[in-house]
Amino acid sequence: MKNNETTLVKHSSAKANRILGNVFTYVILIILSLIWIIPILWIVLSAFRTETNDTGQLIGTVVSNFFPKKVGFDNFVNLFTRSISGVKYAFPLWMLNTLIIAVFDCVISTFLVLTVAYCMSKLRFKMRKAFMNITMILGLFPGFMSMIAIYFILKSIGLAGNSDSSKAWLNIVGLILAYSAGAGLGFQVAKGFFDVIPTSLVESAKLDGCSNFKIFWKIILPLAKPIIIYQALMSFTGPWMDFIFAKVIIGDGNAQCWTVSVGLYSMMYGGQADVNLFTQFAAGCVCVGIPIVILFMAMQRYYVEGVTAGAVKG
């Protein structure tokens, strides 16, 4: 009888501890969620804020009230139609520049990463282990440590810091090179995915006379849809949201070649900064975030598959 009572007490105590632990965990998660989501919600609300002052002018500065008293799309209309830093329809042009850079980087980086990952996973050659160790060590260093060297290299060949309008497009080429040239070093996740694919497929194809590139193109890639989409998303979102490399390579020169991050920064902190443009700045942040949200929602299943499958083996 005493043993049964002792068992019941222990069971009740364990259940109470488990419930208490779950409550504590959920409270912490809710607090962290609020800390993360409140600034985003504030930016979104500011983007749709259309309050006016006593003279009837649109209030574009930071206001004290969290929720707007009046909402509308005036900030978006003004952002897409106004001239900024002497450039007509500046924000759509910045969006186009960013889209061009992101698309080119997406294609080039995805191809480089997948080819390097295939070589590291399915081919055996001298210095393979050493190369993998070196790339692992290099990956421990933050990318911005090399940006000054990259800037001077690109500037020496005329692909950075061009303020002349006739050469402004060269800054965009330089940015594409900066983002995609070293992408192959980030092959670890894709290699983990390729490790799951049976090596017997590659060996059978080689016996049939297929070259390594044909095996990669005809056999491996059709089986690698999740990791292709994962890598494409990562390669696209990097340039789309980056500010540091774009600011260093483009500089404060011709505003026609700015990316959207550099342009939005210049609206608030540049040489012609205006605090009355804050609500338009918030509208620009919303416009930048919408394509990324749509991409991740549409490709979420493949993204998760690529991450989980790539983490099976190293």
N, C-alpha and C positions, 0 to 999 in steps of 0.2 A: 504493500500500500504506500509505504514511504517512498519507494523507488518510483512509483507512478507519479506521486505528487512532485518529486524532485524533477522528473522528466518534463512535467507540465510547466513547472516554474522556469526551467531552462529554455523550453520552447517559447514560452511567452516573452521571456527576456530577450531571446534572440530575435523574435518577431518585432518587439518594440525597438530594439537597436537598429534593425533593418529599416523600419519605417522612419525612425529619426534620421538615419543616414540619408535616406531618399529625400526627405523634406529638406535637409541641409543642402544636398546636391542641387535640388531644383531651385531653392532660393538663390544660391550662388549663380546658377545658370540664368535665372531671370534677371538678376542684377547686371550680369555681364551683357546680356542681350539688350537691356535698356541703355547701358553705356555705349554700346555699339550702334544702336538704331536711332537714338535721339538726335545726334548730329546730322545723320542722313535725312531724317524726317524734317529737321529744321531747314536744311538746304532746299528740300522739295517744297515745303510750305513757302519759303522765301521766293522761290521761282515763280509761284502763282500769286504772289502778293501784289495787289493793285490799289493799295491805299493812296490817297492823295492828301496834300497839305491844304492850308487855308486858301491858297491861291489856285487850287485845282490841279497842281502839278503832281505827277506820279512820284511817290516816295521811293527812292532807289537805294537808300542807305539801310544800315542795320537798325532795326527798331526793337523796342523792349518787349512788346507782346509776342508770345510764342506763336499763337494762332492768328492768322491774318483776319482782319475785319472785312476785307473785300478780296475776292479772287478773280482771276481772269488770265488771258494769254497775252497781255500787253508786253510783258517782258520778253517773251519769245519773239513776238513780231518785231520789236525794236532791235533785238539782238541780231536777227537775220537780215534786217534791212539797213542798219546804220553803217556808217563808215568809221573805222577804228584805225588810228595811227596812219591816217592818210590813205587807207585801202578801202575801196568801195566793196560792200558786201563781204566784209572781212571774215566774219565767222563761218559762213558757208565755204569760203576758200580754205580756211584753216582745217575745217572738217575734211575737205577733199584731199588736202595735203597729207593729213594723218591717215586717211583711208588708203591712199596710194602706198605710203610707207608700210602700213600694217599688212596690206595684201601681198606686196612683194616680199616682205620679211616672212610672212606666213608660208609662202610657197618655197622660198629658198631655204629657210631654216628647217622646215619639215623634211624636205628632201635630204639635207645634210645630216640631220639627226638620225633619220631612219637608215640611211646608207652606212653611217658609222656604227650604229647599233647592230646592224646585220653583220658587218665585218667582225665586230667584237664578240658576237654571239655564235656565229656559225663557221667562222674561218679560224684556222690555227696558224700562227706565224710567229717568228721571233720577236721578242720585245713586247708581245701582246700584254702580258701581265704588268710589265713595267709601265707601259703606256696607260693602262687602266689605273694604276696607282698614282701616276703623275696627274692625270685628270682629276682624280679624287682629291689630291692635295690642292690643286689649283682651284677647285670648286669651293674650298674653304675660305678663299679670299673674296671679299665683296667686289662686285664689278666696277664700282665707281673709282677704285684705286687706280685703274688703268685709263680713266677717261681723259686725263691731261695728255698722256702719251698718245692716245688715239687722236685727240684733237690736233696735236702738232703734226702727226703723220698725215692726217687727212688735209690739213691746211697746206702742207708742203706740196701736195699734188693738186691743190685748188678745189678741194671738196668740202671745205669748212670755212666759216667766217666770211662768206661772200656777201657784201652789202649792195653790190651792183645789181640792178634789176635784171639785166641780161644774163647774169650768172647765178641768180638766186636759186634756180632749180638744181644747181650742183650741190647745194647744201642738203637737198632731199636725197640725192644719190649717196652722199657721204653718210647720212643717217641710216639708209638701207644697208650699206656696207658695215657700219658700226654694229647694227643689231644682228645681222645674219652671218658675218664672217666667222665668228667663233662659236656659232650655234652647235656645231658638231660635238663640242666638248660636253654637252649636256645630254649624253646618250644613255645614261644609266637606267632610266625608267623604261625606255623603249627596248633596251637590251634585256631587261627582265621579262618583258613580254615575249620577245623572240626566243628566249631560252625555253619557254613553255612549248613552243612549236617543235614537234619531233624532228630531230636531226636526220632521221631516216628518210624524210621527204627530200632533204637536200642531197643526201648521198645517192638516192635513187635517181634524182634528176641529173646528177653528175655522170652516173653510169650511162644515162641515155644521151649524153653529149651536150648537156646544157651548160652555158657559161654562168659564172657567178651573177652577172647582172641579169641574165634572163631568169635565173632561179629567183632572184630578189623581186623582179618585176612581175613575173607570171605566177609564182607560187606563194612567196612570202606575203607580198602586199595584199592580195585578195583575202588572206586570213587575218590581216592586221588592221581591220577597220576601226576597232576601238582605240588602238594606240595612235593611229593616224589622226583621228578626230581630236584626241587628247592633245597631241603635239601641235596640231593646227590651231587649236584654241589658245594654247599657251603662247605660241609664236605670234598670234594676232593680238592678244590682249597686252603683251609686253610693250610694243611700240605705241599702241593706242592710248595707254595710260601713263607712259613714261614722261617724266619732265626733266630729269637731271641731264641725261645725254643730249636730249633735244636742245636744252638751253645752252649747254656748253658748245655744241657743234654749230648751231645756228647763230647763237649770240643775239645781240640787240640790233642786228642789221636790218635788212629789208623785211618788212612785215608780211610781204606776199608769200614768203616761204616758211612762215611760222607754222608749227603744229598747233593743235587746239589747246594743249596744255600750256605752251609758251604764250599763246595769245591770251588765254584767260588770266594767266599770271600777270601779264603786262597791263591788262585792264585795271587791276587792283594795285599793283606795285611797280609798274614800269615808269618810264619817263613821262608819260602822259596819263598817269593813273588818276582815277576819279572815284571817290568814295560813293558817289551817287550811282555808280554802275553795279553796286553789289547785287541787287535783285536780278540784273541781267547776267552777272557772273554766275549766280545760282541757277538761272535758266540754262546757261551753257553747261554747267555740271550735270544737270538732268539729261540734256541732250547727249552728252558723252556717255552717260551710264546706260541709256536705253538700249543701244545695240549690243552691249556686253550682256545685259540681262536677258535679252531675247536669244542670243547665241547659247548661253548656258542653259536656259530653259528648254530650248529645242534639242540640244545635244547632251543633256544631263546624263541620260542612260549610258551613252557611249563613253562619256567622260569618266564616270564611275568605273565602268568595265576596264578602261585603259589604265586607271590608277591602280585598281586592285590586282589586275592580271600582271601589271608590270612590277608589282611588289612581291610576287611569288618567289622569284629567284633573283640573285644578284649577279 
